[in-house]
Amino acid sequence: MKKIRTILVVSIAMFFPLLAQAEINKVNVKKVEQDLYQTSDGSYIQTNNCFVDANGSDAVLKFEKYACNNNLRFNAQTICEVIDVVK
């Protein structure tokens, strides 16, 4: 029983970091419509109540599918919640 528990703990410890890694990318975005931004590479970023009028603005995108802390950071004071990214 102790051996099974040890194997389980080690397996979880090895697998967990794979789940916890969000992609962080510098992007150049323009606003397409309310809560929808397009990057220079053609991807679309859906936000929640983001009021930044970006027109070729540089930003940092932190996104991990199904995570609850995804964001698009325009500067230190302007951070928007990201719902989805479609490439």
Buried (B, 14 or more C-beta within 10 A) or exposed (E): EEEEEEEEEEEEEEEEEEEEEBEEBEBEBEBEEEBEBBBEEEBBBBBEEBEBEBEEBEBBBBBBEEEEEBBBBBEEEBBBBBEEBEE
